[in-house]
Amino acid sequence: MSMSDWKDRLNVVYSTNPDFKYDSEDEVEANTLLKEKQLLRISLDKRNRKGKAVTLITGFIGTTDDLEALGKLLKVKCGVGGSVKDGEIIIQGDFRNKILEILQKEGYAKSRCI
């Protein structure tokens, strides 16, 4: 690390340790598990949504790109809107059974409704 990268060192005042390494906040994403090993949970949620029902898909382990691709596939197949936030796929409306069928056809065998 060059000394000109002062923005990376803002939270460190002084260190006397000659082997001190500055912490970088770069998080390494987990590799995506195989579809057969993913344990996806499908649930209905109405909390904090002004009474509107949404279907939540949680438990995905993998990169955000793969999660967004799965979210887009589910939104297109259901014909509704939704989003991907904080490792969860949010689909507008109650589509638990339809999403379970779609996921099982795609190879997510361990998916289940809660």
Contacts in CASP RR format, 6 or more apart in sequence:
PFRMAT RR
TARGET T0000
AUTHOR 0000-0000-0000
METHOD contacts of the structure
MODEL  1
MSMSDWKDRLNVVYSTNPDFKYDSEDEVEANTLLKEKQLLRISLDKRNRK
GKAVTLITGFIGTTDDLEALGKLLKVKCGVGGSVKDGEIIIQGDFRNKIL
EILQKEGYAKSRCI
1 8 0 8 1.000
1 22 0 8 1.000
8 22 0 8 1.000
8 24 0 8 1.000
9 22 0 8 1.000
12 22 0 8 1.000
29 62 0 8 1.000
29 63 0 8 1.000
29 64 0 8 1.000
30 61 0 8 1.000
30 62 0 8 1.000
30 63 0 8 1.000
31 62 0 8 1.000
31 63 0 8 1.000
32 61 0 8 1.000
32 62 0 8 1.000
32 63 0 8 1.000
32 66 0 8 1.000
33 61 0 8 1.000
33 62 0 8 1.000
35 106 0 8 1.000
35 107 0 8 1.000
35 108 0 8 1.000
35 109 0 8 1.000
36 107 0 8 1.000
36 108 0 8 1.000
36 109 0 8 1.000
36 110 0 8 1.000
37 110 0 8 1.000
38 59 0 8 1.000
38 60 0 8 1.000
38 61 0 8 1.000
38 108 0 8 1.000
38 110 0 8 1.000
38 111 0 8 1.000
39 59 0 8 1.000
39 110 0 8 1.000
39 111 0 8 1.000
39 112 0 8 1.000
40 57 0 8 1.000
40 58 0 8 1.000
40 59 0 8 1.000
40 60 0 8 1.000
40 103 0 8 1.000
40 108 0 8 1.000
40 110 0 8 1.000
40 111 0 8 1.000
40 112 0 8 1.000
41 57 0 8 1.000
41 58 0 8 1.000
41 59 0 8 1.000
41 111 0 8 1.000
41 112 0 8 1.000
41 113 0 8 1.000
41 114 0 8 1.000
42 55 0 8 1.000
42 56 0 8 1.000
42 57 0 8 1.000
42 96 0 8 1.000
42 99 0 8 1.000
42 100 0 8 1.000
42 103 0 8 1.000
42 111 0 8 1.000
42 112 0 8 1.000
42 113 0 8 1.000
42 114 0 8 1.000
43 55 0 8 1.000
43 56 0 8 1.000
43 58 0 8 1.000
43 96 0 8 1.000
43 113 0 8 1.000
43 114 0 8 1.000
44 53 0 8 1.000
44 54 0 8 1.000
44 55 0 8 1.000
44 56 0 8 1.000
44 94 0 8 1.000
44 96 0 8 1.000
45 53 0 8 1.000
45 54 0 8 1.000
45 55 0 8 1.000
45 56 0 8 1.000
46 52 0 8 1.000
46 53 0 8 1.000
46 54 0 8 1.000
52 92 0 8 1.000
52 93 0 8 1.000
53 93 0 8 1.000
53 94 0 8 1.000
54 82 0 8 1.000
54 90 0 8 1.000
54 91 0 8 1.000
54 92 0 8 1.000
54 93 0 8 1.000
55 90 0 8 1.000
55 91 0 8 1.000
55 92 0 8 1.000
55 93 0 8 1.000
55 94 0 8 1.000
55 95 0 8 1.000
55 96 0 8 1.000
55 99 0 8 1.000
56 88 0 8 1.000
56 89 0 8 1.000
56 90 0 8 1.000
56 91 0 8 1.000
57 70 0 8 1.000
57 71 0 8 1.000
57 74 0 8 1.000
57 88 0 8 1.000
57 89 0 8 1.000
57 91 0 8 1.000
57 99 0 8 1.000
57 103 0 8 1.000
58 87 0 8 1.000
58 88 0 8 1.000
58 89 0 8 1.000
59 87 0 8 1.000
60 66 0 8 1.000
60 67 0 8 1.000
60 70 0 8 1.000
60 87 0 8 1.000
60 89 0 8 1.000
64 84 0 8 1.000
64 87 0 8 1.000
67 84 0 8 1.000
67 87 0 8 1.000
67 89 0 8 1.000
68 84 0 8 1.000
70 89 0 8 1.000
71 82 0 8 1.000
71 84 0 8 1.000
71 89 0 8 1.000
71 91 0 8 1.000
73 102 0 8 1.000
73 106 0 8 1.000
74 89 0 8 1.000
74 91 0 8 1.000
74 99 0 8 1.000
74 102 0 8 1.000
74 103 0 8 1.000
75 81 0 8 1.000
75 82 0 8 1.000
75 91 0 8 1.000
77 98 0 8 1.000
77 102 0 8 1.000
78 91 0 8 1.000
78 95 0 8 1.000
78 98 0 8 1.000
78 99 0 8 1.000
78 102 0 8 1.000
80 91 0 8 1.000
80 92 0 8 1.000
80 93 0 8 1.000
80 95 0 8 1.000
81 91 0 8 1.000
81 92 0 8 1.000
82 89 0 8 1.000
82 90 0 8 1.000
82 91 0 8 1.000
82 92 0 8 1.000
83 89 0 8 1.000
83 90 0 8 1.000
84 90 0 8 1.000
91 99 0 8 1.000
96 113 0 8 1.000
97 113 0 8 1.000
100 111 0 8 1.000
100 112 0 8 1.000
100 113 0 8 1.000
103 111 0 8 1.000
104 111 0 8 1.000
END
